[in-house]
Amino acid sequence: MLDLKSNLVLKILQKECHGSGYKVIDKADIISSMPAKYRVDEDGLENIITFLERNECIHVKYDDDNVYCLCILPIGNQITENQIVQKKQKPNYLIFAVLCFVFAFVGGLVGSIIAKFINF
């Protein structure tokens, strides 16, 4: 399981690396693509890239001072695809709760109206 920053870096790398080939990506581009709230420095990015490589999400062919040559492995693609599927399957409990309340209220109202007519 990936933490939030590793997941964000993996998504950014997937956007940059179209297809299955290797792509040369500048470290500054990755850092600037991250949201300001989760932005990391170069050392933090290097740690995240190493973590992703050890978890077999990416393969780094070479690492120079300011660039990475890497590709996304099938496990890395599978992680983000599973997250998309989980977001689509997440039920909306608020709508379910509101509908239960409305049906219970209408049922109680109809029951009290019927009881009122029976008592006449």
N, C-alpha and C positions, 0 to 999 in steps of 0.2 A: 504494500500500500504506500502511495506517495503522499508526502505532505503538500501543503498548499503551494509553496513556492516552487517545488520540484514539478508539480503538476502544471503550473503556469509556464515554466520554462519549456516543458515538453510540448505544450500546445503551441508556443511560439516557434519552436523548432519544427513542428509539423507544418505550420504555415509557410515557413521558409523552405523546407525540403519537400518540394513537390515530387511525387513518384518515389522510386526505390533507390535512386542513385545517391552518390555522395554530393554534398554541397558545401562550399566554403562560406562561412558565416562569420561576420565581425562580432567581437564581444560587445562593442558599444551598441550595435544594432539590437542585440538580445536585451541588454540592460535597458535601453531606451524604450523597447516595446513593452516592458513590464509596467503595470500600473504603479503610480507614484507611491501608493500605500505599501506595496510589496517589493519595491525596488531594492536591489542588492548591489554590492560593489563587485569588483573583479574577482576578489578572493572568494566571496560568497558564491559567485557564478561558477567559479572553477570547482568548488566543493559540490555544487548541485550537478554539474556535468559529470563529475567523477561518480557521484551517487547513481545517476541515471545509467552510466556505463556499467557499473557493477551490478545493477539490477537488470541488465540486458535489455534496456529500453532503447538505447542508442549505441552506435559504435563510432568511436572517434578514431579516424585514420591518422591524423596528426594534429598537433596543437602548437601553434607558433605564439609569438608574443601577443598579438591582438586578434588572431583568427583561429577558428576551429574548422576542420574538414570532417564532417560527420554525416551519418545517415540514420534514419529512424528504423529500428528493427520491428518485426511483427508484434512483439510483446508491447512495445510503446504505442503502436497503432491500436492494438486491442484495448489498452487501458482507456484511451480517450473515447473509443467507440462504446465501451461499456458504460462510461459516464453519461454519454448522450442517451443511451437506451434507458438508463435508470431515471434520468430526468423526465423522459416521456412517460414512464410507467408510474411515476409518483402520483398517488391519488390525492385529490383535493378534499381534505377533511372538513374544511370550513363550509363548503357548499353542502356536503352531506349533513352537517350539523344543522344548518339553516333549514334544509328541506325536512329533516326530522321534526324540528320545532314547529314548522308551518303545518305539517300533516297532523301532528299531535294537537295543535291548537284548533284546527278545523274539525278534527274528530271530537274533541271535547265540546266545541260549540254545537255541532250537529246533535250530539248526545243530549246536551242540556235543552235544546229546542224540542227534541222528541219527548223528553221527560216533562216539559212544560205542557205540551199538547195532551199527553196521557193524563195528567192531573186535572184537566178541565172536565 
